[in-house]
Amino acid sequence: MALRSSSEDEWVLLKCIHPEIHAVHSDDDDIILSTAEIHSWNFPSLHSRLFITIKAHRNRLIASSTYFRGSLCGSFRDSSFDCLSIQWNLQFLLNLFQFIYGYTVEITSDTFLMLFEGALYFGVDGLLLNCKTWLTEVTSVKEFPSLQLNSLIDIWKFCSEQANDSFPKLCTNYLAKNFMWAVTYIGFCDIPYDLLFCCLKHPQLTVCSEKHLTDALLLWLGGNVERVTRDDCIEILQQIRFSLLPLWFATGKRSCCEFSKFFDESIQAIFSLMELPSTSPINIYGNGDVCHSRIRISEYTKQLDLSGCPQIKLGVLLLSLLPSSYDRDQLLTKTIRSSMNYEALGRNKLQIQRALPVLLIFGAVYEVDISNCPMLRLEDAIECFSRSFPSLRMLKAAYLLHFETKSLFHLVQRCPLLHYIDLTVDISPVVSSQVTIISSYPAVLSHMPRVSYAAIPSAASLYLMSTYLPSNIAKLTLEGRIDVTDHDLQTLSKVCVSLSFINLKGCTSVSDGGIAVVILECVNLHSIVVCETSFGQNSIRALCSCIPGCDRLTSAQTKGKNSTTLAYKLQKLHMGGCMGVSETCLTDLMSQAHKLSSLCLRGTDLVDNSLYSFSGSSLEMLDITCTKVSAAALAYIFHKNPGLTCLRARDCKNISKPEYSADGGVSYSQRDLYIKMGTSCQFEDIAVGWGFSYVSLDALKFSLRKLRRMTVGLGGSLGEQGLKVVAATCPLLESVTLYFQVLWDSIMVDVIILFRHLQELSLCCCLGEISFSSFQFSMPNLRKLRLERVVRLMTNNDLVSLTQNCPSLTEFSLRGCVLLNSESQMIISSGWPGLISIHLEDCGKVTANGVADLFNCYALEDLLLRHNGQGIQKNFILHAASKLPMLRKVSLDLCDAKDGDCDIPEVVDRNSLSTVKIARCKPQRCPLDLPKLKAQKTLLHKETLVIVWDSKSTIRTLVKERI
């Protein structure tokens, strides 16, 4: 009896059987293991067995598990037996014995449910506690999720069936805060309705924007059509805050027939939020409830995307950052509501300041995108950002025309951790090197004044610079900002000492000397984008001068190279359209740019000598459009840079010309170039022209397997066979642009059928006979379509068919479709309500009765209407600016003006407009003097008036060209 009382002396045999085994098994299939030797068990090999007999201590089992306590010492029939059969998952049973005998059992996303279910059934409290601890810890991690989505769903389902309240709540919390991660999984549509609905109601639901949430819910509904009712769909969609959707997104979804009602209401709510609360036709706030006007921000939010939302104002931002308890502060709430009106904002500035100290802090937010939010002034938002987003590192604020460059310095001081700022605006079409300026007010200088790059800033500038602390800005984009001056660049170079990337593309007000100052002061620069600027000799000298304080390297790798110059460190240099660079300077620069990976020399005086002097071997992108390089010089680049994936070489006539040796033989031809390209590179983007043909394409087959974008311009000829080769060779192709190609219906049918991933198709001035039957095929992924002088006989019925076959278009351009009329406007706006760009030129009588239906494309940003019928009202531009809150660019022709003229909006009335172009034609009589025939008149272009607004002024320029 004494021996039986010892917990380590009484043994019991446990016959463990796989749950799927029902037949009687032979003892030959079994093995016997003793827990006394558990340390030596080979667990991986045991997991595959169907039968295992385990010899274990009775009392230890009884003490560790309620199941064994009842089976081995209770009133059950076999409680006195020395042998017990268990039919359960063998992997769990092996893990169970490990746990009972003091070994650590690893819990993972794949094993949790097995361990938890088993621990629950066998009543192992310690293992249950471990499971709960693990799930609590793994669902509370703020970093990258470690619990897989399919495991999360299984856990939630099992625990919900077991009436376990705590675990489903953990699962819901985990899914809510990691919702953006869950959307990327294929199994997202497998999320049960109840789990998804609880997640949507969860206060910590974390998404980048309402657009991302809407896309996810539409995806889920599409994958659960047969499993959810109509009421369920409505219940799900009602959780979206429709008033905070981007306007272009809401308008685009109006064509979604099943849920169009929600997006119609969304558009109404957006416009109501844009208007003053007192005049709004819809009460956005309901009975004091502002929940649906609050931007979703949680403690786990890292990226906040508000781009494309004209309804986002300072008031909406403040409401979203205040604690919900402040909704009951009637005075503050009333003041914030009134801040929707900027005049009221000025009057209530003190009250707004009172709200700032109580704004919530969201420390995880590192990126904010407020691009294309024309009613949110960045100057007003800076204080909110500095208070609520202390970890802000990336700010995208493109197309905010009211933001002055001088406010940039205040921004970097208030948000000291900022690393990247994007302040892009539309590039002015008036580039002095590309157009002939007749007159301009204020003056646009065709030749910028020369400033020495060693110029010393004035005393006033030095004082201003001393008031700013050095910032952490490493990447700065000022593209298109014609209000940026040399003085601004001088200040930037002192404040942004860590600058490594700068984009000044289209900044036509800065001089060569101003750019040189930045280069000399910012010694960490490795990426420079200065296309369409005055970048020239001084800037290149600055690049090729030695970096102060930099010791010359003596390693074999850099021996003989100018390793102490900024040019040597350059990784990206885009200087397209910069005509102020001599061949000698460019050659010197190329000889020192050893580390370049991206190089744009489009439209420069680039010749072979400069390419032959290039010392680098890391090029991935090269743009030599409209230069004088030859095939041999280009082949030299390919030989040294096998990693090249992007080549743009349109309008390079010299490439098609063979080179001859002294004896008159051909020393190098274009075919040799393409053979070299085909064996050296793997292209993803290619643009070619002169001399390119089907034969060239045949030589390139191997290098085009990863091609995504292809452009063939003037002088190139693909033909039917070439397009078929492209379709067969390039399965990933997303963009095709063809100029002056010979096309037939049979060719176009092949293109549309074979290019299933096509997102952009541009056919411009192509020859041959193409009927609209070529486009009677579905292109569901197509986003951009440009048909210029291609389908001359397109009718309204054809246009209706096109809207059905290409339902996802956002940019649409037609030119030369002479049979269209005013009804075409309604077809376009109803078929593609989400269009952001419409170009119609020489299209019959589309505007003969005025323009009205196109205003139903509420999110339009770019509108071109030329030679479509003389019916455009005099106040059209002003009317369009008031109706279309996102409209930035308008192009018209006075030939279409009903009264022969167009009103130009004042600064206060332009809203989001940044550029207006008005072309003027002049009549020309037939030179033949035929008295019996009425003299024929033809219209010839005369001039174009260009009005450009920046943050400071209005510039009116008259140019000779049609732009």
Secondary structure by P-SEA (a helix, b strand, c coil): cccccccccbbbbbbccccccccccccccbbbbbccccccccccccccccbbbbbbbaaaaaaccaaaaaacccccccccccbbbbbccaaaaaaaaaaaabbbbbbccccaaaaaaaaaaaccaaaaaaaaaaaaaaaaccccccccaaaaaaaaaaaaaacccaaaaaaaaaaaaaaaaaaaccccccccaaaaaaaaaccccccccaaaaaaaaaaaaaaccccccaaaaaaaaaacccccccaaaaaaaccccccaaaaaaaaaaaaaaacccccccccccccccccccccccccccccccccccccccaaaaaaaacccccccaaaaaaaaaacccaaaaaaaaaaaaaacccccccccccbbbbccccccccccaaaaaaaccccccbbbbcccccccccaaaaaaaacccccbbbbcccccccccccccccccccccccccccccccccccaaaaaaaaacccccccbbbbcccccccaaaaaaaaaaaccccbbbbcccccccaaaaaaaaaacccccbbbbccccccaaaaaaaacccccccccccccccccccccccccccbbbbcccccccaaaaaaaaaacccccbbbbccccccaaaaaacccccccbbbbccccccaaaaaaaaaacccccbbbbcccccccbbbbcccccccccaaaaaaaaaacccccbbbbcccccaaaaaaaccccccccbbbbcccccccaaaaaaaaaccccccbbbbccccccaaaaaaaaaaaccccbbbbccccccccccccccccccccbbbbccccccccaaaaaaaaaacccccbbbbccccccccaaaaaaaaacccccbbbbcccccccccccccccccccccbbbbcccccccccaaaaaaaaacccccbbbbbcccccccbbbbbcccccccccbbbbbbbbbbccccccccccbbbbbbbcbbbbbbbcccbbbbbbbcccc
